[in-house]
Amino acid sequence: MNAKPGVIRGLHFQNNPCAQGKIVRCIAGEVDDVAVDLRKGSPTYLKWVMVRLTAENKKQLYLPKGFAHGVISRSDYSEVQYVVDAGYAPECDRNILWNDPEIGVDWGIDVPVLSPKDETAPCLSASDCNFIY
């Protein structure tokens, strides 16, 4: 849940052996949802997609294991719901800096609202991300 526009959550993932596949949808307001391929050796390694999800359009985004997930709120209030194929594992929980230049997600905002966790996330080059294609 985000109470204002410009809130970014991400880029989040769980390392192996606790990686998660996810299906994400927006049930209130609107968001742009981001998936980044972190699987070394993949033909789409470090490529990202952004999909507008709204309560009205009812679109969903599937993120396979090995992808980082991020979301930015585009409305005064937004709520995202997701289903995962593995539970939360704090020992495998990781994140990457939202504006890591190696990935280059175009969020369409210069000064987002960030949590302390997302503000201090490492760049991918400093991460122990362990996904292999």
DSSP file (Angstrom, degrees, kcal/mol; ACC not computed):
  #  RESIDUE AA STRUCTURE BP1 BP2  ACC     N-H-->O    O-->H-N    N-H-->O    O-->H-N    TCO  KAPPA ALPHA  PHI   PSI    X-CA   Y-CA   Z-CA
    1    1 A M              0   0    0      0, 0.0     2,-0.4     0, 0.0    78,-0.2   0.000 360.0 360.0 360.0 134.5    0.0    0.0    0.0
    2    2 A N  B     -A   78   0A   0     76,-2.8    76,-2.3     1,-0.1    73,-0.1  -0.996 360.0-159.0-128.3 134.1    1.3    3.5   -0.9
    3    3 A A  S    S+     0   0    0     -2,-0.4    -1,-0.1    74,-0.2    76,-0.0   0.387  74.2  23.2 -95.6   2.9   -0.4    6.6    0.3
    4    4 A K  S >  S-     0   0    0     74,-0.1     3,-0.7   109,-0.0    71,-0.2  -0.988  86.1 -89.8-159.1 162.0    1.0    9.0   -2.3
    5    5 A P  T 3  S+     0   0    0      0, 0.0    69,-0.2     0, 0.0     3,-0.1  -0.366 100.6  41.4 -72.5 156.5    2.4    9.1   -5.9
    6    6 A G  T 3  S+     0   0    0     67,-2.8   107,-2.6     1,-0.3     2,-0.5   0.497  72.6 139.7  88.2   3.9    6.2    8.7   -6.4
    7    7 A V  B <   -b  113   0B   0     -3,-0.7    66,-2.2   105,-0.2     2,-0.5  -0.717  34.8-161.8 -81.8 125.1    6.8    5.9   -3.9
    8    8 A I  E     -C   72   0C   0    105,-2.4     2,-0.5    -2,-0.5   107,-0.5  -0.924   9.9-172.4-108.8 132.8    9.2    3.3   -5.2
    9    9 A R  E     -C   71   0C   0     62,-2.7    62,-2.3    -2,-0.5     2,-0.2  -0.992  40.5 -53.8-118.0 120.8    9.5   -0.1   -3.7
   10   10 A G  E     -C   70   0C   0     -2,-0.5    88,-0.3     1,-0.3    60,-0.2  -0.607  15.0-127.1 125.9 172.9   12.4   -2.2   -5.0
   11   11 A L  E     +     0   0C   0     58,-0.5    85,-2.5    -2,-0.2     2,-0.3   0.222  66.6 163.7 -96.1 121.6   14.2   -3.6   -6.7
   12   12 A H  E     +CD  69  95C   0     57,-3.2    57,-2.7    83,-0.2     2,-0.3  -0.756   7.5 148.2-113.1 152.0   13.6   -6.7   -4.5
   13   13 A F  E     - D   0  94C   0     81,-2.1    81,-2.8    -2,-0.3     2,-0.5  -0.964  39.0-118.9-164.8 166.9   14.3  -10.4   -4.9
   14   14 A Q  E     - D   0  93C   0     -2,-0.3     6,-0.3    79,-0.2    52,-0.3  -0.983  32.4-131.1-115.2 125.9   15.1  -13.5   -2.9
   15   15 A N    >   -     0   0    0     77,-2.7     3,-1.8    -2,-0.5   114,-0.1  -0.209  45.7 -53.2 -65.2 159.8   18.4  -15.3   -3.7
   16   16 A N  T 3  S+     0   0    0      1,-0.3    -1,-0.1     2,-0.2   114,-0.0  -0.467 120.2  36.4 -63.6 146.0   18.6  -19.0   -4.3
   17   17 A P  T 3  S+     0   0    0      0, 0.0    -1,-0.3     0, 0.0    -2,-0.1  -0.940 129.1  40.9 -90.6  15.8   17.7  -21.4   -2.8
   18   18 A C  S <  S+     0   0    0     -3,-1.8    -2,-0.2    71,-0.1    71,-0.1   0.113  78.4 149.8-110.0  19.6   14.7  -19.3   -1.8
   19   19 A A        -     0   0    0      1,-0.1     2,-0.4    -6,-0.1    -4,-0.1  -0.141  32.3-146.2 -56.2 150.0   13.9  -17.6   -5.1
   20   20 A Q        -     0   0    0     -6,-0.3     2,-0.4    47,-0.2    47,-0.3  -0.949  12.6-149.3-122.7 139.6   10.3  -16.7   -5.8
   21   21 A G        -     0   0    0     -2,-0.4    64,-1.7    44,-0.1     2,-0.3  -0.829  30.6-165.3 -92.0 146.6    8.1  -16.6   -8.8
   22   22 A K  E     -GH  63  84D   0     41,-2.7    41,-3.2    -2,-0.4     2,-0.5  -0.975  26.7-157.5-137.6 147.6    5.4  -13.9   -8.5
   23   23 A I  E     -GH  62  83D   0     60,-2.1    60,-2.1    -2,-0.3     2,-0.4  -0.999  26.7-167.2-117.6 125.6    2.1  -12.8  -10.1
   24   24 A V  E     +GH  61  82D   0     37,-2.8    37,-2.3    -2,-0.5     2,-0.3  -0.896  13.1 167.5-118.7 140.9    1.5   -9.1   -9.3
   25   25 A R  E     -GH  60  81D   0     56,-2.6    56,-3.2    -2,-0.4     2,-0.5  -0.983  32.1-123.1-146.0 157.4   -1.7   -7.0   -9.8
   26   26 A C  E     + H   0  80D   0     33,-0.6    54,-0.2    -2,-0.3    32,-0.2  -0.886  22.5 178.4-101.7 126.0   -2.9   -3.6   -8.6
   27   27 A I  E    S+     0   0D   0     52,-2.4     2,-0.3    -2,-0.5    53,-0.2   0.496  71.3  27.5-107.2  -6.0   -6.2   -3.7   -6.7
   28   28 A A  E    S- H   0  79D   0     51,-1.2    51,-2.3     0, 0.0    -1,-0.3  -0.949 115.9 -18.1-154.0 135.1   -6.5    0.1   -6.0
   29   29 A G  S    S-     0   0    0     -2,-0.3    26,-1.9    49,-0.2     2,-0.3  -0.390  89.8 -64.9  74.2-148.7   -5.1    3.1   -7.9
   30   30 A E  E     +E   54   0C   0     47,-0.3    44,-2.8    24,-0.2    45,-0.6  -1.000  45.5 173.7-147.4 146.8   -2.4    2.7  -10.4
   31   31 A V  E     -EF  53  73C   0     22,-2.7    22,-2.6    -2,-0.3     2,-0.5  -0.929  31.0-125.9-139.7 160.5    1.3    1.7  -10.4
   32   32 A D  E     -EF  52  72C   0     40,-2.3    40,-2.2    -2,-0.3     2,-0.4  -0.981  31.5-155.3-107.0 123.2    4.1    1.0  -12.9
   33   33 A D  E     -EF  51  71C   0     18,-2.9    18,-2.5    -2,-0.5     2,-0.4  -0.825   6.0-157.1-104.4 137.6    5.5   -2.5  -12.1
   34   34 A V  E     -EF  50  70C   0     36,-3.4    36,-2.1    -2,-0.4     2,-0.4  -0.928  10.8-171.7-121.7 136.7    9.0   -3.4  -13.1
   35   35 A A  E     -EF  49  69C   0     14,-2.0    14,-2.0    -2,-0.4     2,-0.4  -0.996   7.3-168.9-124.0 132.0   10.7   -6.8  -13.7
   36   36 A V  E     -EF  48  68C   0     32,-2.1    32,-2.5    -2,-0.4     2,-0.6  -0.985  21.5-130.2-124.1 126.1   14.5   -7.0  -14.2
   37   37 A D  E     + F   0  67C   0     10,-2.2     9,-3.1    -2,-0.4    30,-0.2  -0.646  29.3 171.6 -76.3 116.5   16.2  -10.2  -15.4
   38   38 A L        +     0   0    0     28,-2.5     2,-0.9    -2,-0.6    93,-0.4   0.188  35.4 121.8-108.9  13.8   19.1  -11.0  -13.1
   39   39 A R    >   -     0   0    0     27,-0.2     3,-2.3    93,-0.1    93,-0.2  -0.688  62.5-133.2 -85.7 104.6   19.9  -14.4  -14.5
   40   40 A K  B 3  S+i  132   0E   0     91,-2.1    93,-2.9    -2,-0.9    -2,-0.1  -0.319  91.6  25.2 -56.8 133.2   23.6  -14.3  -15.6
   41   41 A G  T 3  S+     0   0    0      1,-0.3    -1,-0.3    91,-0.2    91,-0.1   0.275  89.6 132.4  93.7  -9.8   23.9  -15.8  -19.1
   42   42 A S    X   -     0   0    0     -3,-2.3     3,-1.7     1,-0.1    -1,-0.3  -0.471  65.5-127.2 -72.9 145.1   20.3  -15.1  -20.1
   43   43 A P  T 3  S+     0   0    0      0, 0.0    -1,-0.1     0, 0.0    -3,-0.0   0.720 114.4  43.8 -62.9 -18.6   19.7  -13.4  -23.5
   44   44 A T  T >  S+     0   0    0     -5,-0.1     3,-2.5     3,-0.1    -7,-0.4   0.091  81.8 156.5-112.6  22.5   17.7  -10.7  -21.6
   45   45 A Y  T <  S+     0   0    0     -3,-1.7    -7,-0.2     1,-0.3     3,-0.1  -0.260  74.8   2.2 -53.1 128.9   20.2  -10.3  -18.7
   46   46 A L  T 3  S+     0   0    0     -9,-3.1    -1,-0.3     1,-0.3     2,-0.2   0.451  99.1 130.9  68.0   5.7   19.7   -6.9  -17.1
   47   47 A K    <   -     0   0    0     -3,-2.5   -10,-2.2   -10,-0.1     2,-0.3  -0.580  40.0-161.9 -79.3 151.5   16.9   -6.0  -19.4
   48   48 A W  E     -E   36   0C   0    -12,-0.2     2,-0.3    -2,-0.2   -12,-0.2  -0.947  13.2-157.2-135.0 155.9   13.8   -4.7  -17.7
   49   49 A V  E     -E   35   0C   0    -14,-2.0   -14,-2.0    -2,-0.3     2,-0.4  -0.962   5.1-156.9-128.1 149.5   10.1   -4.2  -18.5
   50   50 A M  E     -E   34   0C   0     -2,-0.3     2,-0.4   -16,-0.2   -16,-0.2  -0.997  10.8-173.2-127.9 129.4    7.6   -1.8  -17.0
   51   51 A V  E     -E   33   0C   0    -18,-2.5   -18,-2.9    -2,-0.4     2,-0.6  -0.981  24.2-128.0-126.0 131.1    3.9   -2.4  -17.1
   52   52 A R  E     -E   32   0C   0     -2,-0.4     2,-0.5   -20,-0.2   -20,-0.2  -0.688  29.5-171.7 -78.1 118.7    1.1   -0.1  -16.0
   53   53 A L  E     +E   31   0C   0    -22,-2.6   -22,-2.7    -2,-0.6     2,-0.3  -0.946   9.4 169.0-112.3 131.8   -1.1   -2.0  -13.6
   54   54 A T  E  >  -E   30   0C   0     -2,-0.5     4,-1.4   -24,-0.2   -28,-0.3  -0.937  47.4-117.5-136.6 160.3   -4.4   -0.4  -12.5
   55   55 A A  T  4 S+     0   0    0    -26,-1.9   -25,-0.1    -2,-0.3    -1,-0.1   0.843 117.4  48.7 -62.3 -31.9   -7.5   -1.6  -10.6
   56   56 A E  T  4 S+     0   0    0    -27,-0.3    -1,-0.2     1,-0.2   -26,-0.1   0.912 110.9  44.4 -78.2 -43.7   -9.4   -0.7  -13.8
   57   57 A N  T  4 S-     0   0    0      1,-0.1    -1,-0.2     2,-0.1    -2,-0.2   0.697  87.4-152.5 -79.4 -15.3   -7.3   -2.5  -16.4
   58   58 A K     <  +     0   0    0     -4,-1.4    -3,-0.1   -32,-0.2    -1,-0.1   0.658  34.7 159.0  56.8  18.5   -7.0   -5.6  -14.3
   59   59 A K        -     0   0    0     -5,-0.3   -33,-0.6    -7,-0.2     2,-0.3  -0.354  23.9-157.4 -68.1 153.8   -3.6   -6.5  -15.9
   60   60 A Q  E     -G   25   0D   0    -35,-0.1     2,-0.4    -7,-0.1   -35,-0.2  -0.943   5.0-146.2-129.9 153.9   -1.2   -8.8  -14.1
   61   61 A L  E     -G   24   0D   0    -37,-2.3   -37,-2.8    -2,-0.3     2,-0.5  -0.984   6.6-150.6-124.0 130.0    2.5   -9.3  -14.4
   62   62 A Y  E     -G   23   0D   0     -2,-0.4   -39,-0.2   -39,-0.2   -27,-0.0  -0.866   9.1-168.2 -98.4 129.3    4.3  -12.6  -13.9
   63   63 A L  E     -G   22   0D   0    -41,-3.2   -41,-2.7    -2,-0.5     3,-0.1  -0.958  13.1-148.0-116.2 111.5    7.9  -12.5  -12.6
   64   64 A P    >   -     0   0    0      0, 0.0     3,-1.2     0, 0.0   -44,-0.1  -0.217  38.4 -76.3 -69.0 166.4    9.8  -15.8  -12.9
   65   65 A K  T 3  S+     0   0    0      1,-0.2   -44,-0.1   -46,-0.1     3,-0.1  -0.385 120.3  43.0 -57.8 140.8   12.4  -16.8  -10.4
   66   66 A G  T 3  S+     0   0    0      1,-0.3   -28,-2.5   -52,-0.3     2,-0.4   0.473  90.9 109.2  97.1   3.5   15.6  -14.9  -11.1
   67   67 A F  E <   - F   0  37C   0     -3,-1.2    -1,-0.3   -47,-0.3     2,-0.2  -0.907  62.0-134.6-113.5 141.0   13.9  -11.5  -11.7
   68   68 A A  E     - F   0  36C   0    -32,-2.5   -32,-2.1    -2,-0.4     2,-0.4  -0.631  22.4-145.0 -85.3 153.1   14.0   -8.5   -9.4
   69   69 A H  E     +CF  12  35C   0    -57,-2.7   -57,-3.2    -2,-0.2   -58,-0.5  -0.961  22.6 166.1-124.9 137.2   10.7   -6.7   -8.8
   70   70 A G  E     -CF  10  34C   0    -36,-2.1   -36,-3.4    -2,-0.4     2,-0.3  -0.976  10.8-167.7-144.1 159.0   10.0   -3.0   -8.3
   71   71 A V  E     -CF   9  33C   0    -62,-2.3   -62,-2.7    -2,-0.3     2,-0.4  -0.997   6.2-161.2-148.1 142.5    6.9   -0.8   -8.3
   72   72 A I  E     -CF   8  32C   0    -40,-2.2   -40,-2.3    -2,-0.3     2,-0.3  -0.995  24.2-126.2-125.7 131.2    6.2    2.9   -8.3
   73   73 A S  E     - F   0  31C   0    -66,-2.2   -67,-2.8    -2,-0.4   -42,-0.2  -0.560  23.4-179.1 -75.0 134.4    2.9    4.4   -7.3
   74   74 A R        +     0   0    0    -44,-2.8     2,-0.3    -2,-0.3   -43,-0.2   0.307  62.3  55.5-114.5   4.7    1.3    6.7   -9.9
   75   75 A S  S    S-     0   0    0    -45,-0.6     3,-0.1   -71,-0.2   -71,-0.0  -0.850  93.5 -99.6-134.0 169.5   -1.8    7.7   -7.9
   76   76 A D  S    S+     0   0    0     -2,-0.3     2,-0.4     1,-0.2    -1,-0.0   0.799 113.4  17.3 -60.7 -28.7   -2.6    9.3   -4.6
   77   77 A Y  S    S+     0   0    0    -73,-0.1     2,-0.3     2,-0.0   -47,-0.3  -0.989  73.5 170.9-143.4 134.9   -3.3    5.8   -3.2
   78   78 A S  B     -A    2   0A   0    -76,-2.3   -76,-2.8    -2,-0.4     2,-0.4  -0.996  12.1-167.1-143.8 150.4   -2.3    2.5   -4.6
   79   79 A E  E     -H   28   0D   0    -51,-2.3   -52,-2.4    -2,-0.3   -51,-1.2  -0.993   6.3-162.7-140.1 130.3   -2.4   -1.1   -3.4
   80   80 A V  E     -H   26   0D   0     -2,-0.4     2,-0.4   -54,-0.2   -54,-0.2  -0.902   2.6-167.0-115.7 140.7   -0.6   -4.0   -5.0
   81   81 A Q  E     +H   25   0D   0    -56,-3.2   -56,-2.6    -2,-0.4     2,-0.3  -0.968  10.3 179.8-124.6 141.8   -1.4   -7.7   -4.3
   82   82 A Y  E     -H   24   0D   0     -2,-0.4     2,-0.4   -58,-0.2   -58,-0.2  -0.988  21.7-146.4-144.3 155.5    0.8  -10.6   -5.3
   83   83 A V  E     -H   23   0D   0    -60,-2.1   -60,-2.1    -2,-0.3     2,-0.3  -0.961  21.1-165.2-117.0 135.2    0.9  -14.4   -5.2
   84   84 A V  E     -H   22   0D   0     -2,-0.4   -62,-0.2   -62,-0.2     3,-0.1  -0.862  24.7-141.2-121.5 156.1    4.3  -16.1   -4.7
   85   85 A D  S    S+     0   0    0    -64,-1.7     2,-0.3    -2,-0.3   -63,-0.1   0.357  89.6  37.6 -97.3   6.1    5.3  -19.7   -5.2
   86   86 A A  S    S-     0   0    0    -65,-0.3     3,-0.1   -68,-0.1    -1,-0.1  -0.984  88.0-106.8-151.2 148.9    7.7  -19.7   -2.1
   87   87 A G        -     0   0    0     -2,-0.3     2,-0.3     1,-0.1    -2,-0.1  -0.145  47.1 -78.9 -73.1 169.2    7.4  -18.1    1.3
   88   88 A Y        -     0   0    0     -4,-0.1    -1,-0.1     1,-0.0   -74,-0.0  -0.516  43.8-171.7 -68.8 131.5    9.3  -15.2    2.6
   89   89 A A    >>  -     0   0    0     -2,-0.3     3,-2.2   -71,-0.1     4,-0.8  -0.885  10.4-164.6-128.0  97.5   12.9  -16.1    3.6
   90   90 A P  G >4 S+     0   0    0      0, 0.0     3,-0.6     0, 0.0    -1,-0.1   0.805  88.5  60.8 -54.9 -31.8   14.7  -13.3    5.4
   91   91 A E  G 34 S+     0   0    0      1,-0.2   -73,-0.0   -77,-0.0   -76,-0.0   0.701 112.3  38.5 -70.4 -17.2   18.0  -15.0    5.0
   92   92 A C  G <4 S+     0   0    0     -3,-2.2   -77,-2.7   -74,-0.1    -1,-0.2   0.435  86.4 122.6-108.1  -3.5   17.6  -14.8    1.2
   93   93 A D  E <<  +D   14   0C   0     -4,-0.8     2,-0.3    -3,-0.6   -79,-0.2  -0.422  35.6 163.6 -66.6 128.1   16.0  -11.4    1.0
   94   94 A R  E     -D   13   0C   0    -81,-2.8   -81,-2.1    -2,-0.2     2,-0.3  -0.920  18.2-168.8-139.3 163.0   17.9   -9.0   -1.2
   95   95 A N  E     -D   12   0C   0     -2,-0.3     2,-0.4   -83,-0.2   -83,-0.2  -0.982  10.7-145.7-150.4 161.1   17.5   -5.7   -3.0
   96   96 A I        -     0   0    0    -85,-2.5    27,-0.2    -2,-0.3    25,-0.1  -0.952  42.3 -85.3-126.8 145.3   19.3   -3.5   -5.5
   97   97 A L    >   -     0   0    0     25,-2.8     3,-1.8    -2,-0.4   -86,-0.2  -0.226  35.6-129.8 -53.0 132.0   19.4    0.2   -5.7
   98   98 A W  T 3  S+     0   0    0     20,-0.5     7,-0.2   -88,-0.3    -1,-0.1   0.780 105.7  38.0 -57.6 -31.2   16.3    1.6   -7.6
   99   99 A N  T 3  S+     0   0    0      5,-0.1    -1,-0.3     7,-0.1    -2,-0.1  -0.055  75.8 159.3-114.7  32.5   18.5    3.7   -9.9
  100  100 A D    X>  -     0   0    0     -3,-1.8     4,-2.8     1,-0.2     3,-1.2  -0.378  36.9-144.6 -55.5 120.4   21.5    1.4  -10.4
  101  101 A P  T 34 S+     0   0    0      0, 0.0    -1,-0.2     0, 0.0    22,-0.0   0.751  95.8  65.0 -65.2 -22.7   23.1    2.8  -13.6
  102  102 A E  T 34 S+     0   0    0      1,-0.1    -2,-0.1     2,-0.0    21,-0.0   0.812 114.8  30.9 -67.4 -28.3   24.0   -0.7  -14.8
  103  103 A I  T <4 S-     0   0    0     -3,-1.2    -1,-0.1     2,-0.1   -55,-0.1   0.853  89.6-161.6 -96.4 -46.4   20.3   -1.6  -15.0
  104  104 A G     <  -     0   0    0     -4,-2.8     2,-0.2     1,-0.2    -5,-0.1   0.830   8.4-173.4  72.7  35.9   19.0    1.9  -16.0
  105  105 A V        -     0   0    0     -5,-0.4     2,-1.1    -7,-0.2    -1,-0.2  -0.441  20.4-139.1 -61.0 130.8   15.3    1.6  -15.1
  106  106 A D        +     0   0    0      1,-0.2    -1,-0.1    -2,-0.2    -7,-0.1  -0.778  29.1 171.4 -94.1  92.9   13.5    4.8  -16.3
  107  107 A W        -     0   0    0     -2,-1.1    -1,-0.2     2,-0.2     3,-0.1   0.643  43.5-125.7 -78.0 -15.5   11.1    5.4  -13.5
  108  108 A G  S    S+     0   0    0      1,-0.2     2,-0.3    -3,-0.1    -2,-0.1   0.773  79.7  90.8  75.2  25.2   10.1    8.8  -14.8
  109  109 A I        -     0   0    0      1,-0.1    -2,-0.2  -103,-0.0    -1,-0.2  -0.991  54.7-163.6-152.1 142.9   11.0   10.5  -11.6
  110  110 A D  S    S+     0   0    0     -2,-0.3    -1,-0.1     1,-0.2    -2,-0.0   0.797  88.6  32.7 -96.0 -34.4   14.1   12.2  -10.2
  111  111 A V  S    S+     0   0    0      2,-0.0    -1,-0.2     3,-0.0     2,-0.0  -0.770  77.6 177.8-128.2  85.6   13.3   12.3   -6.5
  112  112 A P        -     0   0    0      0, 0.0     2,-0.6     0, 0.0  -105,-0.2  -0.284  36.8-105.3 -80.6 170.0   11.1    9.4   -5.4
  113  113 A V  B     -b    7   0B   0   -107,-2.6  -105,-2.4  -109,-0.1     2,-0.3  -0.879  48.7-176.8 -92.5 124.6    9.9    8.5   -1.9
  114  114 A L        -     0   0    0     -2,-0.6  -105,-0.1  -107,-0.2  -107,-0.0  -0.912  26.4-123.8-127.1 149.5   12.0    5.6   -0.6
  115  115 A S     >  -     0   0    0   -107,-0.5     4,-2.5    -2,-0.3     5,-0.2  -0.472  37.9-107.1 -77.4 161.0   12.1    3.4    2.5
  116  116 A P  H  > S+     0   0    0      0, 0.0     4,-1.6     0, 0.0    -1,-0.1   0.883 121.8  55.3 -56.8 -37.3   15.4    3.3    4.4
  117  117 A K  H  4 S+     0   0    0      1,-0.2     4,-0.1     2,-0.2   -22,-0.1   0.916 113.0  40.1 -61.1 -44.1   15.9   -0.3    3.0
  118  118 A D  H >4 S+     0   0    0      1,-0.2     3,-0.7     2,-0.2   -20,-0.5   0.808 110.8  58.3 -77.3 -29.3   15.5    0.9   -0.6
  119  119 A E  H 3< S+     0   0    0     -4,-2.5    -1,-0.2     1,-0.2    -2,-0.2   0.841 113.9  38.0 -65.6 -33.8   17.5    4.1    0.0
  120  120 A T  T 3< S+     0   0    0     -4,-1.6    -1,-0.2    -5,-0.2    -2,-0.2   0.219  85.1 132.8-106.0  13.2   20.6    2.1    1.2
  121  121 A A    <   -     0   0    0     -3,-0.7   -25,-0.2   -25,-0.1     2,-0.1  -0.300  56.5-115.9 -63.7 148.3   20.4   -0.8   -1.2
  122  122 A P        -     0   0    0      0, 0.0   -25,-2.8     0, 0.0     2,-0.1  -0.395  26.7-104.3 -79.1 161.7   23.6   -1.8   -3.0
  123  123 A C    >   -     0   0    0    -27,-0.2     3,-1.5     1,-0.1     4,-0.3  -0.439  39.1-104.4 -72.6 160.8   24.2   -1.6   -6.7
  124  124 A L  G >  S+     0   0    0      1,-0.3     3,-1.8     2,-0.2     5,-0.3   0.874 120.5  63.0 -56.5 -38.9   24.1   -4.9   -8.5
  125  125 A S  G 3  S+     0   0    0      1,-0.3    -1,-0.3     3,-0.1     0, 0.0   0.739 108.0  42.6 -61.6 -21.6   27.9   -5.0   -8.8
  126  126 A A  G <  S+     0   0    0     -3,-1.5    -1,-0.3     2,-0.0    -2,-0.2   0.345  98.7 100.7-102.5   3.5   28.1   -5.1   -5.0
  127  127 A S  S <  S-     0   0    0     -3,-1.8   -31,-0.1    -4,-0.3   -33,-0.0  -0.507  70.2-138.6 -89.5 156.2   25.3   -7.6   -4.6
  128  128 A D        +     0   0    0     -2,-0.2    -1,-0.1     2,-0.0    -3,-0.1  -0.008  42.9 161.6 -99.0  28.3   25.7  -11.4   -4.0
  129  129 A C        -     0   0    0     -5,-0.3    -2,-0.0     1,-0.1  -114,-0.0  -0.244  19.3-169.9 -49.7 129.4   22.9  -12.1   -6.5
  130  130 A N        +     0   0    0      2,-0.0     2,-0.4  -114,-0.0    -1,-0.1   0.005  30.8 134.2-122.2  30.6   23.3  -15.8   -7.5
  131  131 A F        -     0   0    0    -93,-0.4   -91,-2.1   -65,-0.1     2,-0.4  -0.664  28.6-174.4 -85.9 133.3   21.0  -16.4  -10.4
  132  132 A I  B      i   40   0E   0     -2,-0.4   -91,-0.2   -93,-0.2   -93,-0.1  -0.986 360.0 360.0-125.3 135.7   22.3  -18.4  -13.4
  133  133 A Y              0   0    0    -93,-2.9   -92,-0.1    -2,-0.4   -94,-0.1   0.460 360.0 360.0 -72.3 360.0   20.3  -18.9  -16.6
